[in-house]
Amino acid sequence: MENKATQNTQFVVSARKYRPAIFNTVVGQGHITTTLKNALKNNHLAQAFLFCGPRGVGKTTCARILAKTINCLTPTEDYEACGQCDNCKSFENNSSLSVYELDAASNNSVEDIRNLVEQVRFPPPAGSKRKVYIIDEVHMLSNAAFNAFLKTLEEPPSYVIFILATTEKHKIIPTILSRCQIFDFKRIEPFHIADHLKEIANKENIKFDYEGLELIAQKADGGLRDALSLFDMLATFGNEEGITYENTLANLHILDYDYYFKIIDAIWNENIAKAWLVFDEILKKGFDGQNFIVGLAKHLRDLLVCKDESTLQLLEVGEKIKNKYKLQSKTVNLPFLYSGLQIITNCEAQYKTSKAPKLHVELALLKLAHIKSTFDWDALAEDVEKKKLIQTSQPNQIESSQTQEPTSVYQKSTEIISAKPSITTPKIGISLAELSKTVKEEKKNETIKPPVNLSEDLIMKALDKYKRIQSNPKYDRVLAKIPTIIDEKILHFRLENEEINTFNLFKDNLLEKIRYYFSNPTIEITVEEYTPEKIEPLYTNRNRYDYLSKRFEILEQISDELGLMLDV
């Protein structure tokens, strides 16, 4: 690292040293800077602006650039501040008498606002066009201070412009919001931050790995100021080595992506021992179990994102890591990702209350490793394929059996399904991973067959397996209901009102899986609400006698013949 600060030169942090001085150098806020430059060009400046957004995204910086450009005596052709006139130089030296910066956190009383209103009455000094007041963290003003500010904010003198900045827009009263032109700053994309850090590193002659800069950008969570602070720290730590990927991981306490890839590979291959060993290694490096669970949930989410080309833009990682995600996403299937996310989410929610957090996470990994065996969609798919084979090879026989002898179809289907163990039972010496690979290769060679019609035996088997994978007790009562099959493509459920509310929580997910594994996108699910017949309680002997005599007419005859009296 060259250009080191000498003993006579005071070190200036990058966030101040490379703070943008014109609109074109603002990072990641093009929609804001373009609007402000057009307002300057057309002389359509509002009397009050409100800049909102997360910390470190450029709110105060844009406010300062706008104030500087408004009073610039010789702006450029694209309406940027020249930086050479007296007003620009005085602004850069913090000696401008036409731009005032206030911190609302320390000037939040009614008295402070009254002093501000008194200052507004005086025109700008000679040579300045406008008086600009920049009020940072404006949400810190009290309600009384806001109310004292209303009249001046709505109708200030023609030479005054207010620029308010806040990170918490929801705390500002509506009467203030309605008087301002609001600009919402967005979080800066990681690749914008990484590219900006690359430019600074080149200017400072700092060696760097671009992957390390990408980690800094992700850790900053959209805030450029945070990213620059981390950049300075890592540049100091690396010294002659510069900013490397390994140093960034160590200093920022970030868990390497490779650990998550190893965990998922082990889980997919049902190698729980390896998954536990990797997790133990992570704990020994000082990482918390909850942080690991959160990272694993994000990893599964990113794999889900990679399943569709249109959502790849949601993956906020570098190209090298993105390629790894694409490769692993081709290995795992969607049911595994759906179930895995549910398991990890439940684990995270219960982690803080667990008395054995390590065991809690290990049990979650164990559940993940047994997703395929617990809910064997492949076995269900095999049953569906066999059903298709019956329909295609004997269409006439099936048609006649459906109209005349419905039980024969059920018996034939049952016989074929019962032959399943001879197909799926592994030979001695063959691992589950090898067997799964063999089955997948065989399926690739199979020809595409027409969709299979619904049948009661396959539907009940699918609902039973779906119930086991959901492992949610409140779903069991609904899934135990036997649906009616209408026109061989409609599943009709008759449910009570409370059951319908529960069923709606997973109806779409169930329909998606049924359609997929029956290769029939026309399958639909309908629900009918019904109210079970209510039997009034029999409180007295007379009630009981009347009820029984209606059901059994002989009871009244016996009572008369024997001369029995009702004890009321």
Order of alpha helices (4+ residues) and beta strands (2+ residues): alpha-alpha-beta-alpha-alpha-beta-alpha-beta-alpha-beta-alpha-beta-alpha-alpha-alpha-alpha-alpha-alpha-alpha-alpha-alpha-alpha-alpha-alpha-alpha-alpha-alpha-alpha-alpha-alpha-beta-beta-alpha-beta-alpha-alpha
